[in-house]
Amino acid sequence: MTTALLNVRDIHAFYGPSQALFGMNFTVQAGQFVTLLGRNGMGKSTTVKALMGLIQPSRGSIHFDGNEIVGQPSYKVARSGLGLVPEGRQIFPNLSVRENLVATAHNRQSAASPWTLERIYELFPRLSERAGNLGSNLSGGEQQMLAIGRALMTNPRLLILDEATEGLAPLIRTEIWQCLAGLKALGLTIICIDKNLSSLLPLADQHYIVEKGQVVWSGNSTELDAQRTQLQTYLGV
Ligand SMILES: Nc1ncnc2c1ncn2[C@@H]1O[C@H](COP(=O)(O)OP(=O)(O)OP(=O)(O)O)[C@@H](O)[C@H]1O
């Protein structure tokens, strides 16, 4: 049996006295497109923060490529190959598009075909047109393209998107989904959080539904589609 690229086991996490995760368990195989689904406030973003070392779980383990990453600072987690497109994008407002892309770029895993500015501009020609513009002058859609480009420039082996298309105009959403389909086709492993099931179903290999800080259902897209009505309460969409 092959080892999963990511193995999350029994993660518990708190914000002060308030518990947000109650034993999160899921795995991601290399090359898979995996979703975390569920209503607002159920623990998806907290799971992402735990993966990235932005909060420290009180219990449990997270193995990435066989190595324990719980307890590691977030910069080390990022260097080990996890790339985040955070909720709210969090691009650097006072840096230009180009500066945003190169600010955190690295290839510590020595990827054979590393991402370059040119490749990012090919993926999102709009970023090329805006290369000299400040982050703060971009539309929401352009900011999301930039956040994806910035994460790719760290040459991640696992790309995590928290709210991939939230609040974006329909045309831009389509562009983001096309981009993610292209990244999947390149073999990139992806965890995607989004509410747009109809866009996720054709892309995803595996879904995990999160309810009150734990996974309550998992399955592939055919299974999710077949049980959509029964799962409605959990999905909240
Ligand atoms: N910084 C924080 N301080 C205290 N509680 C928090 C904090 N962030 C999240 N929580 C709480 O932790 C729980 C899980 O929230 P989380 O943001 O992980 O959910 P989510 O599934 O990602 O939802 P959303 O789609 O709204 O981001 C919620 O009860 C939330 O109120």
The ligand as a MOL file (V3000), in Angstrom:
LIG
                    3D

  0  0  0     0  0            999 V3000
M  V30 BEGIN CTAB
M  V30 COUNTS 31 33 0 0 0
M  V30 BEGIN ATOM
M  V30 1 N -9.7720 33.2390 15.8420 0
M  V30 2 C -10.7740 32.5800 16.4360 0
M  V30 3 N -11.0280 32.7300 17.7460 0
M  V30 4 C -12.0180 32.0300 18.3580 0
M  V30 5 N -12.8160 31.1630 17.7250 0
M  V30 6 C -12.6070 30.9750 16.4100 0
M  V30 7 C -11.5810 31.6550 15.6930 0
M  V30 8 N -11.6210 31.2630 14.3960 0
M  V30 9 C -12.6280 30.3650 14.3190 0
M  V30 10 N -13.2160 30.1860 15.5140 0
M  V30 11 C -14.3350 29.2800 15.8240 0
M  V30 12 O -13.9150 27.9510 15.5020 0
M  V30 13 C -15.0030 27.2340 14.9000 0
M  V30 14 C -14.5550 26.7260 13.5330 0
M  V30 15 O -14.3760 27.8520 12.6570 0
M  V30 16 P -13.7210 27.7460 11.2040 0
M  V30 17 O -13.3990 29.1270 10.7420 0
M  V30 18 O -12.6370 26.7510 11.2500 0
M  V30 19 O -14.9460 27.1600 10.3770 0
M  V30 20 P -15.1250 27.0300 8.8100 0
M  V30 21 O -15.7470 25.6950 8.6060 0
M  V30 22 O -13.8660 27.3170 8.1050 0
M  V30 23 O -16.1910 28.1470 8.4960 0
M  V30 24 P -16.0850 29.4420 7.5530 0
M  V30 25 O -16.5090 28.9690 6.2200 0
M  V30 26 O -17.0750 30.3600 8.1960 0
M  V30 27 O -14.6620 29.9580 7.6290 0
M  V30 28 C -16.1890 28.1880 14.8660 0
M  V30 29 O -16.9750 27.9290 15.9990 0
M  V30 30 C -15.5440 29.5390 14.9570 0
M  V30 31 O -16.4170 30.4630 15.5800 0
M  V30 END ATOM
M  V30 BEGIN BOND
M  V30 1 1 1 2
M  V30 2 1 2 3
M  V30 3 2 2 7
M  V30 4 2 3 4
M  V30 5 1 4 5
M  V30 6 2 5 6
M  V30 7 1 6 7
M  V30 8 1 6 10
M  V30 9 1 7 8
M  V30 10 2 8 9
M  V30 11 1 9 10
M  V30 12 1 10 11
M  V30 13 1 11 12
M  V30 14 1 11 30
M  V30 15 1 12 13
M  V30 16 1 13 14
M  V30 17 1 13 28
M  V30 18 1 14 15
M  V30 19 1 15 16
M  V30 20 2 16 17
M  V30 21 1 16 18
M  V30 22 1 16 19
M  V30 23 1 19 20
M  V30 24 2 20 21
M  V30 25 1 20 22
M  V30 26 1 20 23
M  V30 27 1 23 24
M  V30 28 2 24 25
M  V30 29 1 24 26
M  V30 30 1 24 27
M  V30 31 1 28 29
M  V30 32 1 28 30
M  V30 33 1 30 31
M  V30 END BOND
M  V30 END CTAB
M  END
